[in-house]
Amino acid sequence: MKWLLLGYTLVFMFCRVQGQTEPMVFKVFCFPSDKIPRIDGDTHDWDIVPASYTIGIDQMTEDEGKYSESNKSTLDIQVKVGWSEGENRLYFLYEAYDNYWSFSRDDLMVDIFEVVVDGDRSGGPFIDKFYPFKDITKEQAWELFHGRQAQNYHIYTPPKKDDWCMYWGPQQWLKEKPYSDYAYKYDVKEGESGKLTLEFYITPFDYASPKGSKFSVESELYANKLIGLCWAVIDYDNNEGKPKDGFWNLSRQHTMYGNADELRAFRLMPLETVE
């Protein structure tokens, strides 16, 4: 009995992060094949998703030391993730309130929803600067290594004039149809407060080649599969090039952006009975 109690205590301590008890594994909702979300910015398709699938800013941390806890009057985030049997797509509903939307700059110093996925949960580094061998150039590591076994999307919120995201890697075909699609709903101007809704899907790949999909291997998605997944919200409260206001991270490791070992575990849940 003593060892059993000790085991429960260790599990409880492991699951506690900054005073909160968090699930060891997050859930990905299974959409019926006739209720797959339309990528149009309308959230009604997501009404069938139970509230237990919602991941909020209270489950994230600001890991650059700017804030010890969230303040929903300045930034509030809710994310739901879904999938559907017979498809190798991950669907996302991102809803965010910000007291200052920053998006007019031409660089990456704008509000961003950064998503990282490792479809077979193989783990390991996947960006050029984490390439384990140092006998090649950064440019060579970019072509040989970057973004192949896990993928990183810097999604602009709102979108830029000619682009919706910066896919971080030479596999630029991944941010185009049929491998991804997106829709926004918002009514804010630079510097204003308000709500933004982003709906999109991406296709995870076990191996993504810069040459294109014919040279790549999609991640097979099926019920109860565990995948590596994480996101961060990069918040800027001005467009003058000053330091960002926060880096809100679902992982507990800042470098999850380039190391799939540091992503969170998500389970593709089986189909539920929905009305």
C-alpha positions as CSV (number, residue, x, y, z in Angstrom):
1,M,0.0,0.0,0.0
2,K,2.9,2.4,0.8
3,W,4.4,1.9,-2.6
4,L,1.0,2.4,-4.3
5,L,0.4,5.7,-2.5
6,L,3.9,6.8,-3.4
7,G,3.2,6.0,-7.0
8,Y,0.0,8.0,-7.0
9,T,1.8,10.9,-5.3
10,L,4.6,10.9,-8.0
11,V,2.0,10.9,-10.8
12,F,0.1,13.8,-9.2
13,M,3.3,15.8,-8.7
14,F,4.3,15.1,-12.3
15,C,1.0,16.3,-13.6
16,R,1.0,19.6,-11.7
17,V,2.4,22.6,-13.5
18,Q,2.3,26.0,-11.9
19,G,-0.3,25.0,-9.4
20,Q,-2.6,23.4,-12.0
21,T,-3.4,19.7,-12.6
22,E,-3.1,19.1,-16.4
23,P,-4.0,16.0,-18.4
24,M,-1.1,13.8,-19.5
25,V,-2.7,13.4,-22.9
26,F,-4.9,16.0,-24.7
27,K,-7.8,14.9,-26.9
28,V,-8.5,15.3,-30.6
29,F,-12.2,15.1,-31.5
30,C,-13.3,12.7,-34.2
31,F,-15.7,14.3,-36.6
32,P,-18.2,12.0,-38.4
33,S,-17.5,11.9,-42.1
34,D,-20.7,13.8,-42.8
35,K,-19.9,16.6,-40.3
36,I,-16.4,17.5,-41.2
37,P,-15.9,21.2,-40.7
38,R,-16.1,23.5,-43.7
39,I,-13.2,25.8,-43.8
40,D,-15.1,29.0,-44.0
41,G,-14.6,30.8,-40.6
42,D,-18.1,29.8,-39.4
43,T,-17.8,28.1,-36.0
44,H,-21.1,26.3,-36.1
45,D,-19.5,23.1,-37.4
46,W,-17.7,22.9,-34.1
47,D,-20.8,23.0,-31.9
48,I,-20.8,19.2,-31.7
49,V,-17.4,19.2,-30.1
50,P,-17.7,18.8,-26.3
51,A,-16.2,21.5,-24.0
52,S,-13.8,18.9,-22.7
53,Y,-11.8,19.2,-25.9
54,T,-11.2,23.0,-25.5
55,I,-7.6,24.0,-24.6
56,G,-7.4,27.5,-23.2
57,I,-4.7,29.9,-22.3
58,D,-4.9,28.8,-18.7
59,Q,-3.3,25.6,-19.8
60,M,-0.4,27.5,-21.4
61,T,2.5,29.3,-19.9
62,E,4.3,32.5,-20.8
63,D,7.8,31.0,-21.0
64,E,9.9,34.1,-21.5
65,G,9.3,35.3,-17.9
66,K,7.0,38.3,-18.8
67,Y,3.9,36.9,-17.0
68,S,3.5,34.4,-14.2
69,E,-0.1,33.8,-15.1
70,S,-2.6,34.7,-17.8
71,N,-4.8,37.8,-17.9
72,K,-7.8,37.1,-20.1
73,S,-8.6,40.8,-20.3
74,T,-5.5,41.3,-22.4
75,L,-5.2,37.9,-24.2
76,D,-7.6,35.0,-24.2
77,I,-7.2,31.9,-26.3
78,Q,-9.3,28.8,-27.0
79,V,-8.2,26.0,-29.3
80,K,-10.0,22.8,-30.5
81,V,-8.5,20.1,-32.7
82,G,-10.3,17.5,-34.7
83,W,-9.8,14.7,-37.2
84,S,-12.0,12.4,-39.2
85,E,-11.5,8.7,-40.1
86,G,-10.4,8.2,-43.7
87,E,-8.5,11.5,-43.8
88,N,-5.0,12.4,-42.8
89,R,-5.9,15.9,-41.8
90,L,-5.9,17.8,-38.5
91,Y,-8.6,20.5,-38.2
92,F,-8.2,23.5,-35.9
93,L,-10.5,26.1,-34.5
94,Y,-8.5,29.0,-33.0
95,E,-10.4,31.7,-31.2
96,A,-8.5,34.6,-29.6
97,Y,-9.3,37.9,-27.9
98,D,-6.4,40.4,-27.9
99,N,-6.4,43.9,-26.4
100,Y,-4.0,45.0,-29.2
101,W,-3.8,43.2,-32.6
102,S,-0.5,43.8,-34.3
103,F,-0.3,42.7,-37.9
104,S,0.8,45.4,-40.2
105,R,4.6,44.7,-40.3
106,D,6.1,42.8,-43.2
107,D,8.3,40.6,-41.0
108,L,7.5,38.0,-38.3
109,M,7.2,40.6,-35.5
110,V,3.4,40.3,-35.7
111,D,0.7,38.3,-33.8
112,I,1.3,34.6,-34.6
113,F,-0.3,31.3,-33.9
114,E,2.6,28.8,-34.1
115,V,1.7,25.2,-34.6
116,V,4.1,22.2,-34.6
117,V,3.1,18.7,-35.4
118,D,4.9,15.3,-35.4
119,G,2.4,12.9,-37.0
120,D,4.1,9.7,-36.0
121,R,5.5,11.0,-32.6
122,S,9.0,9.9,-33.6
123,G,10.4,12.9,-31.8
124,G,13.8,14.5,-32.2
125,P,15.1,17.8,-33.6
126,F,13.9,18.9,-37.0
127,I,15.3,22.4,-37.7
128,D,18.6,23.3,-39.3
129,K,20.3,24.7,-36.2
130,F,19.5,21.5,-34.2
131,Y,21.0,19.3,-36.9
132,P,23.2,16.9,-34.9
133,F,26.2,16.9,-37.3
134,K,28.2,20.1,-37.6
135,D,30.3,19.2,-40.6
136,I,27.9,20.8,-43.1
137,T,26.6,24.4,-43.6
138,K,23.3,25.7,-42.3
139,E,22.1,25.9,-45.9
140,Q,22.8,22.2,-46.4
141,A,21.1,21.3,-43.1
142,W,18.1,23.3,-44.2
143,E,17.7,21.2,-47.4
144,L,18.7,17.9,-45.8
145,F,16.9,18.1,-42.5
146,H,14.7,21.0,-41.8
147,G,10.9,20.2,-41.5
148,R,11.2,16.7,-42.8
149,Q,9.9,14.5,-39.8
150,A,8.0,17.2,-38.1
151,Q,6.4,20.5,-39.3
152,N,6.2,24.0,-38.0
153,Y,3.6,26.6,-39.2
154,H,3.8,30.3,-38.2
155,I,0.3,31.4,-38.9
156,Y,-0.3,35.1,-39.2
157,T,-3.3,36.5,-37.2
158,P,-4.8,38.2,-39.1
159,P,-3.3,37.1,-42.4
160,K,-0.9,39.2,-44.4
161,K,-2.0,40.6,-47.8
162,D,-0.5,37.8,-49.8
163,D,0.0,34.9,-47.3
164,W,-1.6,33.2,-44.4
165,C,1.5,31.6,-42.8
166,M,5.2,31.2,-42.8
167,Y,5.8,27.5,-43.2
168,W,9.2,27.0,-41.6
169,G,11.1,24.8,-44.0
170,P,11.8,24.3,-47.7
171,Q,8.5,22.3,-48.1
172,Q,6.4,25.3,-49.1
173,W,3.9,23.1,-50.8
174,L,2.6,22.1,-47.4
175,K,0.8,25.4,-46.9
176,E,-1.2,25.0,-50.1
177,K,-4.2,23.0,-51.1
178,P,-4.9,20.1,-50.8
179,Y,-2.5,19.8,-47.9
180,S,-3.9,22.8,-46.0
181,D,-6.6,25.3,-46.1
182,Y,-7.7,28.3,-43.9
183,A,-10.4,30.9,-43.2
184,Y,-10.5,33.9,-40.9
185,K,-13.2,35.9,-39.3
186,Y,-12.4,39.2,-37.7
187,D,-13.2,42.9,-37.7
188,V,-10.2,44.7,-36.1
189,K,-7.7,47.2,-37.3
190,E,-4.1,47.6,-36.4
191,G,-3.8,48.4,-32.7
192,E,-7.5,47.7,-31.8
193,S,-8.9,45.1,-29.4
194,G,-11.3,42.4,-30.4
195,K,-11.8,38.8,-31.3
196,L,-10.3,36.8,-34.2
197,T,-11.5,33.3,-35.4
198,L,-9.2,31.1,-37.4
199,E,-10.3,27.8,-38.9
200,F,-7.8,25.6,-40.8
201,Y,-6.5,22.2,-41.5
202,I,-3.0,20.9,-42.0
203,T,-1.7,17.5,-43.2
204,P,1.0,16.0,-41.0
205,F,3.8,14.1,-42.7
206,D,6.1,11.4,-41.3
207,Y,8.5,12.5,-44.1
208,A,8.1,15.8,-46.0
209,S,10.4,16.2,-48.9
210,P,11.2,19.6,-50.4
211,K,10.6,18.0,-53.8
212,G,6.9,17.6,-53.1
213,S,4.2,15.2,-52.0
214,K,5.2,12.4,-54.4
215,F,8.5,12.1,-52.6
216,S,6.9,12.3,-49.1
217,V,4.9,10.1,-46.7
218,E,1.7,11.3,-45.1
219,S,1.1,10.5,-41.4
220,E,-1.6,7.9,-41.2
221,L,-4.3,9.0,-38.7
222,Y,-6.4,6.4,-36.9
223,A,-8.4,6.1,-33.7
224,N,-6.4,6.1,-30.5
225,K,-3.2,7.0,-32.2
226,L,-0.9,9.3,-30.2
227,I,0.7,12.2,-32.1
228,G,3.1,15.0,-31.1
229,L,1.4,18.4,-31.2
230,C,2.0,21.8,-29.7
231,W,1.4,25.5,-30.3
232,A,2.4,28.8,-29.1
233,V,0.9,32.3,-29.4
234,I,3.4,35.1,-30.1
235,D,1.8,38.3,-28.9
236,Y,2.9,41.8,-30.0
237,D,1.2,44.8,-28.5
238,N,2.8,47.3,-30.9
239,N,4.2,47.5,-34.4
240,E,7.3,49.6,-33.6
241,G,9.8,46.7,-33.4
242,K,9.7,46.5,-29.6
243,P,10.0,43.2,-27.8
244,K,7.0,40.9,-28.0
245,D,4.5,41.1,-25.2
246,G,4.5,37.4,-24.6
247,F,5.2,33.9,-25.9
248,W,2.4,31.7,-24.6
249,N,3.4,28.1,-25.0
250,L,1.4,24.8,-24.5
251,S,4.7,23.0,-24.1
252,R,6.9,23.4,-21.0
253,Q,9.9,23.8,-23.2
254,H,10.5,26.9,-25.3
255,T,12.5,25.0,-28.0
256,M,9.5,22.8,-28.8
257,Y,9.5,24.9,-32.1
258,G,12.4,22.8,-33.3
259,N,12.5,19.7,-31.1
260,A,9.6,17.2,-31.4
261,D,10.6,15.6,-28.1
262,E,9.2,18.6,-26.4
263,L,5.7,18.5,-28.0
264,R,2.6,17.4,-26.0
265,A,0.9,14.1,-26.5
266,F,-2.5,14.2,-28.2
267,R,-4.8,11.2,-28.7
268,L,-7.0,10.8,-31.8
269,M,-10.2,9.9,-30.1
270,P,-12.6,7.3,-31.5
271,L,-15.9,8.4,-33.0
272,E,-18.5,9.5,-30.4
273,T,-22.2,9.6,-30.6
274,V,-23.2,13.1,-31.5
275,E,-26.5,14.7,-32.2
